[in-house]
Amino acid sequence: MGLSGPAEAGSAAQPGQSVGLPVGAQIPHGLYWITATNFGVRQTSPGVTPLNVNTTTLAWATPWDIAGGRLQLFAGLPYSAVGPQDSAWQSGVGQPLLAAQLAWDLGGDVGFSYLLGGYLPSRTGFTTQTSSLTHRFALSYVGNDWNVTAHLFYGHFLGDRPPPGVATYPDYMNLDLTATRNFGKWQLGAVAFGSTDLPTGVARYRSQGQVAVGGLVGYNFGPVNLQAFVTRDVIERNYGGRDTRAWLRAIVPLYQDKQEAAPDRTLLTREQTR
């Protein structure tokens, strides 16, 4: 999220959006619909600032490999609403994302992926509006019913940026962390994420950052995999207060190669759970 004002900024990719997912692993061949919503309240002063973010994503794990990595394509669209410091709510469509990812099976239940994507410009005034590139690197261990994943985001804004005093869009880095274990159809564990603005060269700009931790519970109903988690900031810099956030995600295979899909693990291959 990017908010208006020279001291307000943020990453185009919402921090924490990938926790709970084995994003370093290969997805079983197929087409997936992933929908997520989160609602949180930041304890700003003089009033609180609630924020709701909703995203819908189509993910296609193609049958093609490039340089030994499985090609996976993504298209996402967010819709957000915010009520800054108890004022009137604002809402609108955020920046669409188009991305391609290569995911490699390194053996030993370890996977690595690299994603290159682009956020398209948005006219919603309270979100980031300038186009940007996102580079994402993920490493996942998915053996013995575990999902241990580190997912690093680097975002770089393109083209002309707003003049000082209107908004500042800094490049950014985010890190999403997951350590969960499956117990049959249940998934339980811990999640955490951090984010930081990178230097802008803009005088008087106050760089923002945060670290949040939380817990996750998930259940695989068969065709639908649900995940719910709650996070709380333990460190924040220049956001004006700490954020407490509840998240809900549904993963729905529209088509999936059943020979690759591991039991009770919607987004993992059978080979990576042996």
N, C-alpha and C positions, 0 to 999 in steps of 0.2 A: 504494500500500500504506500502511496505517496500522498501526503497531505499538503494543503496550501500553506504558504508562509516560508520565509527564508530559513527558519530553524527546524522545519518539519520536512521529513523525507522518509524513505523506506525502500525496501527492495520491491521490484515488480513481482517477484515470487513470494508469496506469503510465507514467512518463517514457520516451520513445523508442518507444512502441508504434506510431506511424504513420510512422516514417522509411521511406523507400523507396517510399511510395505518393504518387501525384499527387492529394492530397486536395482541392486547389483546383479540379480539373478535373471536368467532367461525366462521369459513368459511362455507358457505352452502355446503353440500355434493356435491362433484364433482371434476373435473380435470381442472386445470387452467394453462395457459401459461402467464407468466409475463416477459415482456422484457423492459429493461430500458437502457438509454444512458445518459451520462453527459459529458460536456466539460467545462473546466475552465482554468483560467490563474492565476498563482501565481506571484506576483510582486517581484521576486527575483533579486539579483544583482550579476553580471553586466547585465544579461539579464533575460527576463521573462521565466517561466517554464509552458508550456501548458500541460494539462493532459486530456486524453479522456478514459473513462471507459464504457464498454458495458457489460451488463449481461443478461443472459436468464435463466429463472427458471421455472421448472415444480412443481406445488403444487397440492397435492392430499389430499382433505378432505375426509378421509375414513368414512365408516359407523360404525366404532367401537369406543367405549368409553373405557378408562382405568381410574379407580379411579374417575369416574364421568366426566372426561375431554375428549373432542373429539380428536382423534388421527389424526394429520395432518403431511404429509411427504413432504419433499422438496429436490430437486436436482438442483444445480445451477452451471453455468460456466461463468466466465468473460473473456473478451478480452480487453486488455488495450494498449494504446500508449502514450508515453511521449517524449517531446523534451526538455531535461534539459538545461536551460539557453541558449536558442537559438541554441543549437547544433543539430546534426542529430537526427531525430526521431527514437525511438526504440519501437517495438511492439511485442506482443505475448500473448499466452493464460495464464491466471492466475491460481489461485488455485481452483479446483472444490470443491464444498460444498455438503455434504450429511447431512441431519438433520431430526430429528423427534420432533414434538411439541405436547404438550397437552394444550387444551384451555377449560377453564371452564366458564360457564354462571353463574355469581354470583347473578343474579337477579337485578332488578332496572336499566336495560340497562347497566350494568357493566360486563366486561369480564376480565379474567386474563389468561395469557398463560406463559408456560415455554418451551423453546426450547433447545435441546442439539444437537450440530452438530460438524462435523469434517471437517477441511480444509485439503485436500490431498497435498502432496508435489508438487512443480512446478519447472520446469527447466528454466522458463523465468527469466533472470538475474536481471531485474530491479524491480521485484515484490518480495514479501515475498516468500521464497522457503520452509521453514521448516513447517512440519505438526503441527496443533494446534487444540485445542478444543474451541468451542464457546458456552457459556451459555447466554441465553437471557430471560429476564423477562419483560413482558409487561402488562400494565393496561390500559384499554380503557373504556371510556363512549361513548355510541353510540345512546343515546336517543334524541328525539326531533330534528332530522336531524343533530345532532352534531357528530363530531369525535374528541374527546379529548383523546390523547394517549401519554403515556410516555413509552419509550422502552429502557431498560438498557442492554448493552452488556458487558460481561466479557470474555476476550480471554486469553487462556493459551497455550503457545508453548510447544511442546513435544520433547523428544529426544535430541540429540546433537545439539547445536547451533553453528553458525559460530564463529571462534576465533575473539577476539578483533582486530580491524583494517580492517576486512573484512566486517562485518555487525553486527548490534546489533538488536535482535528481542525481545523487551520487552513485557511482558504481558501488557494488555491495558484495559481501560474502555471507552465505548462510551455511550452517551445518546442522543436519537432522540426524539424530541417533536413535537406534532401536535395539532393544534386547528383550525378546519375547520367546515364549516356549508354547508349543501346542500340546494340549492334553486331550487327545481325541479331537472332537470338533471345537473345543475351546482353545482360545489363545489368551495368554496372560503375560504381563511383563511391564517393563519400564521404558519410558521414552524421554527424550530431551531434545532441545534445539537451542541454537544460538544464532545471532545475526549481528552484523556490524556494517556501518557505512565505511567506504574507503575514502581516502583524502580527496577533496574537491578543489582545493586551491581558492575557494571563495572565502573572503575575509569575513570574520565573525560567524561563520557557519558552525553550528554545534552538532557534531557527529552523534548519531543515534546508534544504540546497540542494546541487546537484551540476551539473557540466558533464562530458559524456562525448563522445568522438569515436570514429570507427571507419570500417570499409570494408565495402562491400556487393557481392555478386555474385548475379546472378539468371539464370535460364534459363526460357524459355517452351517447354514441351513440346507446346503446342497446346491441349488442353483444360485443362491445369494449368500455372500459372505459379508457379515456386518462387523464393524469395529467401532468402539466408543472409547474415548479417552478424555482426560481432563489434565490441563497443564496450568502451571502458575509461575509467573516470573519470580526468580530469586535474585536477579540482577537486572537493572535497567539503567540506561544512560540517555538522558535528554528526551524521554518520552513523557515526562510529567507525572509518572506513577506506574505502579505494577499492574500487570494484566492477569486476570484469571479467565480461562477459556475452556469451553466444553465443545468437543468435536464428535461428529458422527459420519461414518463412511460406509457406503454399500458398493460392493464389487459384483457385477452381474455379467457372467459370460453369455454373450449373444450367440457365439459359436466357439467351440473349443475342441481341440484334438484330444479325445478321451484317452488315447494311448499314451499321451505325454502327461496328462494331468495327474498329479499325486493325490491320493485320498485325503480329503479334508484340507487341502492346501491349494486354494483356487489359483494362486499366481506362481506356483512352483512346478517344475517338471519332476517326473518320477525319478529320473536319473540323479537329480540333485538332492534326493531325500533317502538314498540308499545308505 
